[in-house]
Amino acid sequence: MEPAEESFEKLEVWRRSHALSIEIYRLLADCRDWGFKDQITRSANSVPDNIAEGAERTGKPEFKQFLGYAKGSGRGSPLPSPPRHRPKLHLA
């Protein structure tokens, strides 16, 4: 396997989640609801961070565990997300 520092950056899921976290910061730049803004931006950052950390682990079980953390971070919104609406969140 290639060096961990490079490998996670080649993952499509990391690149897309990283781009989304940057876009979320941009969109919420003027948001005055500090609690909402903080929770959403931390959640958005947590997704690519967990993917990167998992990719740096040596075994597949650990990588899968961190992918699970990333998936859970994506559900960190204070807004309800009924199962029928979850696929729409992935379009964002």
C-alpha positions as a Python dict, from the first residue, in 0.01 Angstrom:
ca = {
    (1, 'M'): (0, 0, 0),
    (2, 'E'): (120, 352, -70),
    (3, 'P'): (214, 599, 205),
    (4, 'A'): (-87, 696, 414),
    (5, 'E'): (-26, 1068, 374),
    (6, 'E'): (-98, 1039, 1),
    (7, 'S'): (-352, 760, -16),
    (8, 'F'): (-651, 921, 155),
    (9, 'E'): (-626, 1228, -69),
    (10, 'K'): (-681, 1004, -370),
    (11, 'L'): (-1009, 870, -234),
    (12, 'E'): (-1310, 1019, -413),
    (13, 'V'): (-1513, 1011, -90),
    (14, 'W'): (-1247, 1215, 92),
    (15, 'R'): (-1216, 1470, -191),
    (16, 'R'): (-1592, 1520, -210),
    (17, 'S'): (-1641, 1543, 167),
    (18, 'H'): (-1350, 1786, 195),
    (19, 'A'): (-1495, 2005, -81),
    (20, 'L'): (-1836, 1993, 89),
    (21, 'S'): (-1689, 2101, 423),
    (22, 'I'): (-1526, 2401, 254),
    (23, 'E'): (-1855, 2489, 83),
    (24, 'I'): (-2043, 2464, 414),
    (25, 'Y'): (-1798, 2707, 576),
    (26, 'R'): (-1849, 2946, 284),
    (27, 'L'): (-2229, 2921, 297),
    (28, 'L'): (-2243, 2973, 673),
    (29, 'A'): (-1991, 3258, 686),
    (30, 'D'): (-2261, 3513, 772),
    (31, 'C'): (-2473, 3285, 991),
    (32, 'R'): (-2541, 3447, 1330),
    (33, 'D'): (-2678, 3135, 1495),
    (34, 'W'): (-2340, 3046, 1645),
    (35, 'G'): (-2453, 2718, 1800),
    (36, 'F'): (-2601, 2591, 1473),
    (37, 'K'): (-2301, 2711, 1273),
    (38, 'D'): (-2057, 2550, 1514),
    (39, 'Q'): (-2234, 2214, 1515),
    (40, 'I'): (-2272, 2198, 1137),
    (41, 'T'): (-1917, 2306, 1057),
    (42, 'R'): (-1765, 2068, 1314),
    (43, 'S'): (-1977, 1786, 1175),
    (44, 'A'): (-1875, 1873, 818),
    (45, 'N'): (-1505, 1876, 913),
    (46, 'S'): (-1535, 1551, 1100),
    (47, 'V'): (-1631, 1353, 789),
    (48, 'P'): (-1309, 1403, 587),
    (49, 'D'): (-1102, 1398, 907),
    (50, 'N'): (-1232, 1053, 1000),
    (51, 'I'): (-1183, 922, 647),
    (52, 'A'): (-823, 1045, 650),
    (53, 'E'): (-752, 901, 993),
    (54, 'G'): (-902, 566, 897),
    (55, 'A'): (-697, 551, 578),
    (56, 'E'): (-382, 597, 787),
    (57, 'R'): (-462, 290, 996),
    (58, 'T'): (-292, -35, 909),
    (59, 'G'): (-588, -270, 884),
    (60, 'K'): (-916, -281, 698),
    (61, 'P'): (-1122, -330, 1016),
    (62, 'E'): (-991, -4, 1159),
    (63, 'F'): (-1049, 177, 829),
    (64, 'K'): (-1408, 51, 822),
    (65, 'Q'): (-1453, 166, 1182),
    (66, 'F'): (-1345, 521, 1093),
    (67, 'L'): (-1568, 519, 785),
    (68, 'G'): (-1851, 442, 1026),
    (69, 'Y'): (-1748, 741, 1237),
    (70, 'A'): (-1748, 958, 924),
    (71, 'K'): (-2093, 834, 831),
    (72, 'G'): (-2217, 915, 1181),
    (73, 'S'): (-2064, 1263, 1162),
    (74, 'G'): (-2262, 1329, 847),
    (75, 'R'): (-2575, 1270, 1051),
    (76, 'G'): (-2471, 1521, 1316),
    (77, 'S'): (-2721, 1781, 1206),
    (78, 'P'): (-2965, 1906, 1469),
    (79, 'L'): (-3234, 1877, 1203),
    (80, 'P'): (-3433, 1553, 1183),
    (81, 'S'): (-3345, 1327, 894),
    (82, 'P'): (-3613, 1067, 828),
    (83, 'P'): (-3480, 766, 633),
    (84, 'R'): (-3668, 869, 316),
    (85, 'H'): (-3480, 1203, 315),
    (86, 'R'): (-3130, 1067, 376),
    (87, 'P'): (-3050, 1012, 6),
    (88, 'K'): (-3123, 1380, -57),
    (89, 'L'): (-2855, 1478, 195),
    (90, 'H'): (-2597, 1309, -26),
    (91, 'L'): (-2686, 1542, -311),
    (92, 'A'): (-2569, 1846, -118),
}
